[in-house]
Amino acid sequence: LTGRISLRIDTINTDVSYRQRQVVKRNFDLASYENYLWEHFAAMETAMSSIQSGGAFLMQQLGMSS
């Protein structure tokens, strides 16, 4: 009986360790994905600013005001 209890405890501890590693990995993956999204958001903001500046320049060249 004692051997079965020890085996069960070892099995549970192994499972807990595995799940803890999975949580750490997923947290890292989420942080990496968040950084990826922020970088692309910043690039989009830069592109939008450039497009708006170009549009304003064209409107000025055409003698139109916005």
N, C-alpha and C positions, 0 to 999 in steps of 0.2 A: 504494500500500500504506500509506503514512504517513497519508493522509487517512482510510482505513478504520479504522486504529488509533485515531486521534484521535476519530473519530466514535463508536467503540465505548466509549472512555474517557468521553466526554461522556455517552453514554447510561447507562452504569453509574453515573456520579456523579449524574446526575439521578434515577435510581432509588433510590440510597442516600439522597439528600436527601428524597425523597418518603417513604421508609420511616421515616426519622428523625422527620419531622413527624407521621407516623401514630403512632409510639410515644409521642411527647410528648402528642398529643391523647388517646390511649387512657389514658395515665397520669393525665391531668387528669380524664377521665371516670370512671375508677376511684376517684380521690380524692373526687370529687363524690358518687358513689354511696355510698361509705363514710360520708361525712358525713350523707347522707340516712338511711342505715340507723341510725347512732348517734342521730340526732335522734328517729327513730320508736321506737327501743328505749327511750330516756329517757321519751318520752311514754307508752309502754306500762307502764314501771315505775311512773310516777306514777299512772296509772289503776289498776293493780293495788293499789298502796298505798291509794288512796282506797277501792277496793272492799273491801279487808280491814278498813280502819277502819270502814266502814259496817256490815260484817257483825258486827264486834265490838260496835259500838254497839247493833245490833239484838238481839244475843244478851244483852247486859246489860239492855236494856229488857224483854226477855221473861223475865228472871230465870234465864237459862241461862248456864253458864260453859263456856268452851272449854278 
